[in-house]
Amino acid sequence: MEGKKIASTFTCIAMSQPEKSKIFDSHMICNGGDATGTWTSVWGCNGQQATGMGCWGGLFGQTGVYANRRGVLSGSGKGTMQMGTGHWDK
């Protein structure tokens, strides 16, 4: 929000998808929050974390300043070096 960096915490779980019937290599869901509220994010990812992957997702605000808001996310990286961006819709 407003270009500020905010420290947050989150917990995620991911599942690989069947080889013959998939759009993404894996799907992931995360619950997160910071001092101002909580959210859930859902992701679709292609590639492997060890060799490089790209992910796209949606944000769903749950409480606080995020309540009833939606947004989008993207991320990419390799190994422990992951980067991404996103924004909340108004």
N, C-alpha and C positions, 0 to 999 in steps of 0.2 A: 504494500500500500504506500503510495506517495514516494516510491523509490527508496524507502528505508530498508536497511538490513535488520532482520529480526532473528534472534536465536530461538530455535524450536526443537522439540523432541518428537520422535515418531517411532512407531512399530509397524513393520510390514511383514506380509507373507506373500510368497510367489509360487506359482504352479506352472510347470512346463505344459505344453499343449501337444495333442497327438499329431504325429508327423503328417498324416494324410488329410487332416481336417482342421486347418488352422489359418488364421490371418496373421497372428503374432506367434513367436516362439514361446513366449510366456505371458501370463497375466499376473498382475500384482495389485494388492489393495493395502493401503496404509492408513492408520489413524494417527493424527498428529495434533500438536497444540503448542501454544506459547502463552505468555502472560495475558494476552488479549482475547483468547478463545481457542476453539478446537475445530478440526475439519477431518474429512475423509478424502483420500485420493484413490482413484482407480487408474491402472496403467495397462498398456499393451507394449511389449518390448520385442525387438528382433535382434538376433545375435546372441553372443555369450559374454558374460561379465569378464571372463578371463582374457578374451581376445578382442573385445569391443562390442558394444551394443548401443542401440538407440531406443528411446522410450517416448511415448506420447500418452497423455492422460487428462483426466478431468478432476476438478476440485469441487467438493461439496461441503459448504460451511455448516457447522453444527451448532456452535454456541458463541457467545460474545460478539465481537465485531464481525465475525465470519457468518453468523447465523443467517440462513436463507440466501446465501450468496453462492454463485457458481463461478468457475474459472477454468483455465487450461494450463497444462504443463508440458514441457519437453525436457529431455535429458539424454546425455550420451557420455560415453567414457569407456575406460578399460581398467580392469582390476579395481583397486581402491580409489582411482582417480576418476571420479564422476562429477560432471557439471550439468547444470540445467538452468532453466528459467521458467517463469510462469507469471500469470497475472489473474487477479480477480476481476470479474465483470462488475459493473456498478449495480 
